[in-house]
């Protein structure tokens, strides 16, 4: 037992570059290294940040950022206090915010029914109007129900921007953004909007520096994920809620009966754990979907999840060569998540994504190897995996400096932090991000927003950024104020150097 424990600790120390394990040199403390760390581990340096970090020591600052509970953040808390929906549960949001808007919309449709040619597209129109209801630009609508429904999304968008701009726990906020994209849900899909605040608050934020397996389970059982990727409709073929799938005749309408739904199972393996080249097969996807049957949303409460035994496929299953015995019931999901979280492909997939986010779009293979080994050795300790990456020689290598292009969120937040802008309302910033192609919480595909240059470098994207820089330099963005902006602020923010981090 002692030998095994010593071996694990040695591997952790080596992966982290601990000097006593023959690893890398200590973290550098030059101004260049500090600026680089501030660019990657925060939403951009503020005036005086380099001097403050230098006085503390870069290693000490990184250690503190990796323990956010030790950092006082009362000023941010005060700014967030006015956003009344942030702390509400999804049942309350459905009852008091989105529900009345839906009732009002259906009443309008009842009073003004569509003409026969329009009737076929009525459901599609309702789906589109749900997205419109949530837009912050609708908050000034004369219809109070629509305005109140839009407040839910406006609040969470504004909270994200305020946290990026003002939180002292910057690395935590960077990681919340990273992991939300990893476990993305789309606010524009039906009832997902009711669960969104609760999802980020309870399934993502508590785990970004915790254990990966815990976050995997929290997202898997979240009503936001169950609804977005349709697992709430995933039921055993022969259960009372499902029926055997029958082949459809060419041109025939799809059967309305429910059965095995593979949507979440596929994304769980391809995006959340193993990666697209993770070694799974279509048979694995089907068996994972069968294991996840019966997990659904509580219908009356409008929030939370439940396991319904009669909807579960309780027969024997095989996932990645491991057998789930018949009669596993609600433990089947635990077994599947254990298998996926512990798989070597998951360690490599997560290590690669984190290294890509923090180091370069083509992460160094040796760093990925070390981070993946540490992920395995610590059974998914994300704090230690991140520590390994952001204190590594590869992170501080000269070719990593200014190697990444900022996403629109990074660009906007870093510009405001660099200028010391005072934010009276962040709602206009959410509109700016939509113009740049990154509407917050509205990424439709389950991949989430990418963080590589190829996604964000285009003529149109650069024009949008230049327009933002000019408007900011002239103090023309409503709700944003810069005291005495320099005359060339737009050129500085719009420069190629500022576009990179």
C-alpha positions in Angstrom: 0.0 0.0 0.0 2.8 2.4 0.9 4.7 1.6 -2.3 1.6 2.3 -4.4 0.8 5.6 -2.6 4.4 6.7 -3.0 4.3 5.9 -6.7 1.1 7.9 -7.2 2.6 10.9 -5.3 5.8 10.7 -7.3 3.7 10.8 -10.5 1.8 13.8 -9.3 4.9 15.6 -8.4 6.6 14.8 -11.7 3.5 15.9 -13.7 3.4 19.1 -11.7 7.1 19.7 -12.4 8.0 19.6 -8.7 11.7 20.4 -8.3 12.3 17.5 -5.9 10.9 15.1 -8.5 13.5 16.2 -11.1 10.8 18.3 -12.9 10.8 21.8 -14.3 12.3 25.1 -12.9 10.1 27.3 -10.7 7.6 29.6 -12.2 9.4 32.7 -13.6 8.6 36.1 -12.1 9.5 38.5 -14.9 7.1 41.2 -16.0 6.6 39.4 -19.3 5.7 36.1 -17.5 3.3 37.9 -15.2 1.6 39.7 -18.1 1.3 36.4 -19.9 -0.3 34.7 -16.9 -2.7 37.6 -16.4 -3.8 37.4 -20.0 -4.4 33.6 -19.9 -5.7 33.1 -16.3 -7.9 36.2 -16.1 -10.1 38.1 -18.5 -7.3 40.5 -19.0 -4.9 42.6 -16.8 -6.1 45.8 -15.2 -3.9 48.8 -14.5 -1.5 48.0 -11.7 -2.1 44.2 -11.8 1.4 43.4 -12.9 2.9 45.3 -10.0 0.5 43.7 -7.5 1.3 40.2 -8.7 5.0 40.9 -8.8 4.9 42.1 -5.1 3.0 38.9 -4.2 5.1 36.6 -6.4 3.6 34.9 -9.5 3.6 31.4 -7.9 1.8 32.7 -4.9 -0.8 34.5 -7.0 -1.4 31.3 -9.1 -1.8 29.3 -5.9 -4.3 31.8 -4.6 -6.3 31.8 -7.8 -6.4 28.0 -7.6 -8.1 28.4 -4.1 -10.8 31.0 -4.9 -12.6 30.5 -1.5 -9.6 32.3 0.0 -10.2 35.4 -2.1 -12.5 38.1 -0.9 -15.1 39.1 -3.5 -17.6 41.2 -1.7 -17.6 44.0 -4.3 -18.7 41.6 -7.0 -21.4 40.2 -4.7 -22.8 43.7 -4.2 -23.0 44.2 -7.9 -24.8 40.9 -8.5 -27.3 41.6 -5.7 -29.7 43.5 -8.0 -30.1 40.5 -10.4 -33.1 39.0 -8.8 -33.3 35.7 -10.8 -29.8 34.5 -10.3 -30.5 32.6 -7.1 -34.0 31.4 -8.0 -34.7 27.7 -8.6 -36.1 26.6 -11.9 -39.6 25.9 -10.5 -39.9 29.6 -9.4 -38.6 30.8 -12.8 -41.1 28.7 -14.6 -44.0 29.8 -12.4 -43.2 33.5 -12.2 -41.2 34.4 -15.3 -41.4 32.2 -18.4 -44.7 30.6 -17.6 -46.8 33.8 -17.8 -45.2 34.8 -21.0 -46.0 31.4 -22.6 -49.7 31.7 -21.4 -49.9 35.2 -22.8 -48.4 34.1 -26.2 -50.8 31.3 -26.5 -53.7 33.6 -25.7 -52.6 35.9 -28.5 -52.5 33.0 -30.9 -55.9 31.9 -29.8 -57.4 35.3 -30.4 -55.6 35.6 -33.7 -55.4 32.1 -35.1 -53.1 31.6 -38.1 -54.5 31.2 -41.6 -54.4 27.6 -43.0 -51.1 28.2 -44.9 -49.5 29.5 -41.8 -50.7 26.8 -39.5 -48.1 24.2 -40.6 -45.3 26.5 -39.3 -47.0 27.7 -36.1 -44.9 25.5 -33.8 -41.7 26.7 -35.5 -42.8 30.3 -35.0 -43.5 29.6 -31.3 -40.1 28.1 -30.8 -38.5 31.2 -32.5 -40.6 33.6 -30.3 -39.3 31.9 -27.2 -35.8 32.9 -28.2 -37.0 36.4 -28.9 -38.7 36.6 -25.5 -35.3 35.9 -23.8 -33.4 38.6 -25.6 -32.3 41.5 -23.4 -33.4 43.9 -26.1 -37.0 42.8 -25.4 -36.9 44.1 -21.8 -38.3 47.4 -23.0 -41.3 45.6 -24.6 -44.7 47.0 -23.7 -45.8 43.5 -23.0 -44.9 42.9 -19.3 -45.0 39.1 -19.5 -42.5 39.0 -22.3 -40.2 41.5 -20.6 -40.2 39.5 -17.4 -39.4 36.3 -19.3 -36.5 38.1 -20.9 -35.2 39.1 -17.5 -34.0 35.6 -16.7 -31.6 35.5 -19.6 -30.7 39.2 -19.3 -29.7 38.6 -15.6 -27.5 35.6 -16.3 -25.8 37.3 -19.3 -25.2 40.4 -17.2 -23.9 38.3 -14.3 -21.4 36.5 -16.5 -20.1 39.8 -17.8 -19.9 41.4 -14.3 -18.0 38.4 -13.0 -15.6 38.5 -15.9 -15.0 42.2 -15.3 -15.0 42.6 -11.6 -14.4 39.3 -9.8 -11.2 38.9 -8.0 -11.5 35.1 -8.5 -10.6 35.4 -12.1 -9.3 31.9 -12.8 -12.5 30.5 -11.4 -14.5 32.6 -13.8 -12.3 31.6 -16.8 -12.9 28.0 -15.9 -16.6 28.4 -15.4 -16.7 29.7 -19.0 -14.5 26.8 -20.2 -16.6 24.1 -18.5 -19.9 25.6 -19.5 -18.8 25.3 -23.1 -17.6 21.8 -22.5 -21.0 20.8 -21.1 -22.9 23.3 -23.3 -26.7 23.7 -23.2 -28.6 26.1 -25.5 -30.8 28.7 -24.0 -33.0 28.9 -27.1 -34.3 25.3 -26.9 -37.7 25.4 -25.1 -37.7 24.8 -21.4 -33.9 24.8 -21.2 -34.2 28.6 -20.3 -36.0 27.7 -17.1 -33.0 25.6 -15.9 -30.1 27.7 -17.1 -29.3 29.7 -14.0 -29.6 26.7 -11.8 -27.5 24.6 -14.2 -24.5 27.0 -14.1 -24.9 27.6 -10.4 -25.2 24.0 -9.3 -23.8 21.7 -12.0 -20.8 23.7 -13.2 -19.6 26.4 -10.8 -19.0 24.2 -7.7 -16.8 21.7 -9.6 -14.5 23.7 -11.9 -11.6 23.1 -9.5 -13.0 19.9 -8.0 -13.4 16.4 -9.2 -14.3 15.8 -12.9 -16.5 12.7 -12.1 -18.6 14.8 -9.7 -19.2 17.5 -12.4 -19.9 14.8 -15.0 -22.7 13.4 -12.7 -24.0 16.9 -11.9 -24.4 17.8 -15.5 -25.8 14.3 -16.5 -28.6 14.6 -13.9 -29.3 18.3 -14.5 -32.8 19.0 -16.0 -31.0 21.5 -18.4 -28.9 18.7 -19.9 -31.8 16.2 -19.8 -34.0 18.6 -21.8 -31.4 20.0 -24.2 -30.1 16.6 -25.3 -33.4 14.8 -25.0 -32.5 12.2 -22.4 -35.8 13.1 -20.6 -37.5 11.3 -23.4 -35.1 8.3 -23.4 -37.1 5.3 -22.2 -36.9 1.5 -22.6 -38.3 0.2 -25.8 -40.8 -2.1 -24.1 -41.7 0.2 -21.2 -45.2 1.8 -20.7 -43.7 5.1 -21.9 -42.0 3.7 -25.0 -42.6 1.3 -27.9 -40.5 -0.8 -30.2 -39.2 1.3 -33.1 -40.7 0.2 -36.4 -39.1 0.8 -39.8 -40.7 3.8 -41.6 -41.8 3.6 -45.2 -40.1 6.0 -47.5 -41.7 9.4 -47.2 -43.8 8.4 -44.1 -44.1 10.6 -41.1 -42.0 9.7 -38.1 -43.7 7.7 -35.4 -44.7 9.7 -32.3 -43.9 6.9 -30.0 -41.0 7.2 -27.6 -38.1 4.8 -27.1 -34.3 4.8 -26.9 -32.9 8.2 -27.6 -29.2 8.2 -28.3 -28.6 12.0 -28.4 -27.2 12.5 -24.9 -25.3 9.2 -24.9 -23.5 10.1 -28.1 -22.5 13.6 -26.9 -21.6 12.2 -23.4 -19.0 10.0 -25.1 -17.9 12.2 -28.0 -17.8 15.6 -26.3 -17.9 15.2 -22.5 -15.6 12.3 -21.9 -13.8 10.1 -24.4 -13.5 12.4 -27.4 -14.4 11.7 -31.0 -11.4 9.3 -31.3 -12.0 7.8 -27.9 -12.4 4.2 -29.0 -16.1 3.7 -28.6 -18.5 2.2 -31.1 -22.1 2.7 -32.1 -23.0 -0.4 -30.0 -21.4 1.4 -27.0 -23.6 4.5 -27.7 -26.7 2.3 -27.8 -25.8 0.6 -24.6 -25.0 3.8 -22.8 -28.4 5.2 -23.9 -30.1 2.1 -22.6 -28.3 2.6 -19.2 -29.5 6.2 -19.1 -33.2 5.3 -19.6 -35.6 6.3 -17.0 -33.8 9.5 -15.9 -36.3 12.3 -16.6 -37.6 15.7 -15.3 -40.1 15.9 -12.5 -43.2 16.9 -14.4 -45.2 18.7 -11.6 -42.5 20.5 -9.8 -41.0 21.8 -13.1 -37.5 21.3 -11.7 -35.1 18.6 -10.6 -34.7 15.1 -12.0 -36.1 11.8 -11.0 -35.5 8.1 -11.9 -38.6 6.3 -13.1 -38.0 2.6 -12.7 -40.7 1.5 -15.2 -39.1 3.5 -17.9 -35.6 1.9 -17.4 -34.1 -0.8 -19.6 -33.0 -3.2 -16.9 -31.4 -5.9 -19.1 -27.7 -6.7 -19.3 -25.5 -4.2 -21.1 -21.9 -3.9 -22.2 -20.1 -0.6 -22.3 -16.5 -0.4 -23.5 -16.0 -4.0 -22.7 -17.4 -3.8 -19.2 -20.7 -5.6 -18.3 -23.6 -3.9 -16.5 -25.5 -6.8 -15.0 -29.3 -7.1 -15.4 -31.3 -5.4 -12.6 -28.9 -2.5 -12.1 -31.7 0.0 -12.1 -30.7 3.5 -11.2 -27.1 2.4 -10.5 -26.6 1.9 -14.2 -25.9 5.6 -14.7 -23.3 5.5 -11.9 -21.5 2.6 -13.5 -21.5 4.3 -16.9 -20.2 7.5 -15.5 -17.5 5.6 -13.5 -16.4 3.8 -16.7 -16.3 6.9 -18.8 -14.6 9.1 -16.2 -11.8 6.6 -15.5 -11.1 5.8 -19.2 -7.6 6.8 -20.5 -9.3 8.5 -23.5 -11.2 10.8 -21.1 -7.9 11.8 -19.4 -6.3 12.6 -22.7 -9.4 14.5 -24.0 -9.7 16.7 -21.0 -6.0 17.3 -20.8 -5.9 18.3 -24.4 -8.8 20.7 -24.1 -7.4 22.4 -21.0 -3.9 22.7 -22.6 -5.5 24.1 -25.7 -7.3 26.7 -23.7 -4.4 27.8 -21.6 -1.3 27.2 -23.8 -1.9 27.1 -27.6 -4.3 25.9 -30.2 -1.9 23.0 -30.9 -1.0 22.0 -27.3 2.4 20.5 -26.8 2.2 16.6 -26.7 4.5 16.2 -23.7 2.4 18.6 -21.7 -0.8 16.8 -22.6 0.9 13.5 -21.6 1.8 14.8 -18.2 -1.6 16.4 -17.6 -3.4 13.2 -18.7 -1.2 11.1 -16.4 -2.0 13.4 -13.5 -5.7 13.3 -14.3 -5.6 9.5 -14.1 -3.4 9.4 -11.0 -5.7 11.8 -9.1 -8.9 10.3 -10.4 -9.8 13.6 -12.1 -8.6 16.3 -9.7 -9.1 19.3 -11.9 -7.3 21.8 -9.6 -4.1 19.7 -9.9 -4.5 19.2 -13.6 -4.9 23.0 -14.2 -2.0 23.7 -11.8 0.2 21.4 -13.8 -0.6 23.1 -17.1 -0.4 26.7 -15.9 2.9 26.3 -14.1 4.5 24.2 -16.8 7.6 25.2 -18.9 5.3 25.0 -21.9 2.9 27.5 -20.5 5.8 30.0 -20.0 7.6 29.2 -23.2 8.3 32.1 -25.5 6.2 30.7 -28.4 3.2 30.5 -26.1 3.1 34.3 -25.5 0.4 36.0 -27.5 -0.2 32.7 -29.3 -4.0 32.6 -28.8 -6.6 34.8 -30.4 -9.2 36.2 -27.9 -12.8 35.1 -28.2 -15.3 37.9 -28.4 -16.0 37.5 -24.7 -12.2 37.7 -23.9 -11.8 40.7 -26.2 -14.7 42.7 -24.7 -13.9 41.9 -21.1 -10.1 42.5 -21.5 -10.8 45.9 -23.2 -13.0 47.0 -20.3 -10.7 45.8 -17.7 -7.7 47.5 -19.4 -9.5 50.8 -19.6 -11.0 50.7 -16.1 -14.5 51.2 -17.5 -17.3 51.5 -15.0 -20.3 49.3 -15.9 -23.7 50.6 -15.0 -25.4 48.0 -17.1 -23.9 45.1 -19.0 -26.9 44.4 -21.2 -25.5 46.5 -24.1 -22.3 44.4 -23.9 -24.4 41.3 -24.4 -25.7 42.8 -27.6 -22.1 43.7 -28.7 -21.2 40.0 -28.2 -24.1 38.9 -30.4 -22.9 41.2 -33.1 -19.5 39.5 -32.8 -21.0 36.1 -33.2 -20.9 35.0 -29.6 -24.3 35.5 -28.0 -23.9 34.3 -24.4 -25.7 31.0 -23.6 -27.0 30.8 -27.1 -24.5 28.5 -28.7 -26.8 26.0 -30.4 -24.5 22.9 -31.0 -23.5 20.8 -28.0 -19.8 21.6 -28.8 -20.1 25.0 -27.2 -18.1 28.0 -28.3 -14.6 27.2 -29.7 -11.5 28.9 -28.3 -9.2 28.6 -31.3 -8.1 31.2 -33.8 -9.7 29.5 -36.8 -13.1 30.1 -35.4 -12.8 33.8 -34.6 -10.4 35.2 -37.3 -12.4 36.6 -40.3 -12.9 39.9 -42.0 -16.4 40.3 -40.5 -15.3 39.4 -37.0 -12.4 42.0 -37.1 -14.8 44.7 -38.4 -17.2 44.0 -35.5 -14.3 44.3 -33.1 -13.1 47.6 -34.6 -16.6 49.0 -34.4 -16.7 48.1 -30.7 -13.2 49.7 -30.1 -14.3 52.9 -31.8 -17.6 53.1 -29.9 -15.8 52.3 -26.6 -13.1 55.0 -27.3 -15.8 57.6 -27.9 -17.8 56.5 -24.8 -20.7 55.7 -27.1 -21.7 52.3 -25.5 -24.8 52.8 -23.3 -24.2 51.8 -19.7 -20.4 51.9 -20.0 -18.3 54.9 -19.0 -14.5 55.4 -19.3 -13.1 58.4 -17.4 -10.9 60.4 -19.8 -10.3 57.9 -22.5 -7.1 58.5 -24.5 -7.5 59.8 -28.0 -6.0 56.6 -29.6 -7.9 54.1 -27.4 -9.7 52.7 -30.4 -6.4 52.0 -32.2 -4.9 50.4 -29.2 -7.8 48.1 -28.5 -8.3 47.3 -32.2 -4.6 46.5 -32.8 -3.6 43.0 -33.7 -1.6 42.7 -30.5 -4.6 43.4 -28.4 -6.6 40.8 -30.3 -4.2 38.1 -28.9 -3.5 36.8 -25.4 
